[in-house]
Amino acid sequence: MKGLVDPWAAVIMGAMSGSIPWYTMMVLHRRSAFFQSVDDTLGVFHTHAVAGFLGGVLSGLFAKPKLLEMMYGTDMDFGTGLLYGFIEGKMGRGFKQMGFQIIGAAFITVWNVIVTSLICILIGRIVDLRMNEEDLEIGDDAAHGEEAYALWGDGERTRIPRLHINPSLPSFCRRRLTIPMAKQEMRP
């Protein structure tokens, strides 16, 4: 976004990228059965995926042709923001740029799903990624001693003592691994 949109467009983008993720986290999350089944206590989906997607798509909407030329030069084959494409009668270029933005967002989404899945598989082989069912019945906030995003009285509750949950390692991590070290010569 930096350097590609006018200041007025940046203000609109900032307001939308702040308020829409908040709305999806605080309102839609509570109404959606899908979001209720996902353990996202920190609102990572809303703060990163929703806000990032909005930033990319809104850049494709508000990108100013003169600023694009200054940033990338005149020899680049780029479109213009959809809004300016409409104003200048070059809708094809506006849709072209919006297509680039949506393809970019789709690529980033697929990349994140693949890389995050691989990271979770790797970490899952070392430690458990999920609390056991017994501790989940007590509640995640009881285990950590706090509630994420406790706003407007949502966090008011009676004091619950913290659980003392010992981390457990999978069996293949419990055996001792020895790594042979090469002897180093001692120099005076």
C-alpha positions in Angstrom: 0.0 0.0 0.0 2.8 2.4 0.8 3.2 4.9 -1.9 0.5 3.5 -4.2 -2.7 5.2 -2.8 -3.6 8.8 -2.0 -3.7 9.8 1.7 -7.6 9.9 1.7 -7.6 6.3 0.4 -5.1 5.2 3.0 -7.4 6.6 5.8 -10.3 4.7 4.3 -8.2 1.5 4.1 -7.0 1.9 7.7 -10.5 2.4 9.0 -11.9 -0.6 7.1 -8.9 -2.8 7.9 -9.4 -2.0 11.6 -13.2 -2.1 11.9 -14.1 -5.0 9.7 -11.7 -7.5 11.4 -13.0 -6.3 14.8 -16.6 -6.9 13.6 -15.7 -10.4 12.3 -14.0 -11.2 15.6 -16.5 -9.8 18.0 -19.8 -10.3 16.2 -19.6 -12.9 13.4 -17.3 -15.2 15.4 -20.0 -15.6 18.0 -22.7 -16.2 15.5 -20.9 -18.7 13.2 -20.9 -22.4 14.0 -17.7 -22.7 11.9 -15.8 -20.1 13.9 -17.1 -21.6 17.2 -15.5 -24.9 16.3 -12.1 -23.4 15.7 -9.8 -22.7 18.6 -8.6 -19.2 17.8 -8.4 -17.5 21.2 -6.1 -14.8 20.0 -8.2 -13.9 16.9 -5.3 -14.6 14.5 -7.7 -15.3 11.6 -9.4 -12.0 12.0 -6.4 -9.8 12.7 -4.2 -11.3 10.0 -6.3 -13.0 7.3 -9.2 -10.6 7.2 -7.1 -7.4 7.6 -4.4 -8.7 5.2 -7.0 -9.6 2.6 -8.7 -6.2 2.9 -5.3 -4.4 2.6 -4.5 -6.3 -0.6 -8.0 -5.9 -2.2 -8.3 -2.3 -1.2 -4.9 -1.5 -2.7 -6.2 -2.9 -6.0 -9.3 -0.7 -5.6 -7.5 2.6 -4.7 -4.1 2.3 -6.5 -3.4 5.6 -8.3 -1.9 5.3 -11.8 0.6 8.2 -11.3 1.9 6.6 -8.1 2.2 3.2 -9.7 4.2 4.7 -12.5 6.5 6.5 -10.0 7.0 3.3 -8.0 7.4 0.8 -10.9 8.2 2.8 -13.9 6.4 3.0 -17.2 7.8 -0.2 -18.7 5.9 -2.4 -16.2 2.7 -4.1 -17.3 0.5 -3.2 -14.4 -3.1 -2.2 -14.1 -4.6 0.7 -12.3 -6.8 0.8 -9.3 -10.3 -0.2 -10.1 -11.6 3.2 -8.9 -9.3 5.1 -11.2 -10.0 2.7 -14.0 -13.6 3.6 -13.7 -12.9 7.3 -13.5 -10.5 7.3 -16.5 -12.6 4.9 -18.6 -10.0 2.1 -18.4 -12.1 -0.5 -16.7 -10.0 -3.3 -18.2 -6.9 -2.1 -16.5 -8.7 -1.7 -13.2 -10.1 -5.3 -13.3 -6.6 -6.5 -14.4 -5.0 -5.0 -11.2 -7.9 -6.3 -9.0 -7.2 -9.7 -10.5 -3.5 -9.4 -9.6 -4.5 -8.5 -6.0 -7.0 -11.5 -5.7 -4.5 -13.9 -7.2 -1.9 -12.7 -4.8 -4.3 -13.1 -1.9 -5.1 -16.6 -3.0 -1.5 -17.6 -3.4 -0.7 -16.2 0.1 -3.6 -18.2 1.5 -2.5 -21.5 0.0 1.1 -20.8 1.0 0.1 -20.1 4.6 -2.1 -23.3 4.8 0.7 -25.5 3.5 3.5 -24.0 5.6 1.4 -23.7 8.8 0.3 -27.3 8.4 3.9 -28.5 8.1 4.9 -26.5 11.1 2.0 -27.9 13.2 2.8 -31.4 12.1 6.4 -30.9 13.1 5.6 -29.4 16.5 2.8 -32.0 17.0 5.5 -34.7 16.9 7.4 -33.0 19.8 4.6 -31.7 22.1 0.8 -32.0 22.1 -0.9 -29.2 20.2 -4.2 -29.6 22.1 -5.1 -29.9 25.8 -6.6 -33.2 26.9 -10.4 -33.4 27.1 -10.4 -33.3 30.9 -8.7 -30.0 31.0 -10.8 -28.6 28.1 -13.9 -29.3 30.2 -12.5 -27.0 32.9 -11.7 -24.4 30.3 -8.8 -23.0 28.4 -9.0 -19.7 30.3 -8.8 -21.6 33.7 -5.5 -23.2 32.5 -4.0 -19.9 31.5 -5.6 -17.7 34.2 -7.0 -15.2 31.7 -9.5 -14.7 28.9 -8.4 -13.3 25.6 -10.2 -10.1 24.4 -12.3 -9.7 27.5 -14.3 -6.6 26.5 -17.5 -5.1 27.9 -17.8 -7.4 30.9 -17.1 -10.6 29.0 -14.1 -11.2 31.2 -15.9 -10.8 34.5 -15.8 -14.2 36.3 -15.1 -15.7 39.6 -11.5 -16.3 40.5 -10.5 -19.8 39.4 -7.2 -21.2 40.6 -4.7 -22.0 37.9 -4.3 -25.6 36.9 -0.9 -27.1 37.1 -0.6 -29.0 33.9 2.7 -30.7 33.2 3.7 -30.8 29.6 4.1 -34.3 28.1 6.5 -35.4 25.4 5.7 -38.1 22.9 7.5 -41.3 23.5 10.0 -41.0 20.6 11.2 -37.7 22.2 11.8 -39.3 25.6 14.8 -41.4 24.6 18.2 -39.8 25.0 20.0 -38.8 21.8 23.7 -38.4 21.8 25.5 -36.4 19.2 29.2 -37.3 18.8 31.3 -34.3 19.1 34.6 -34.0 17.1 37.6 -33.6 19.3 39.1 -30.1 19.1 42.7 -29.4 19.5 43.6 -27.3 22.5 45.8 -24.4 21.5 47.9 -22.5 24.1 
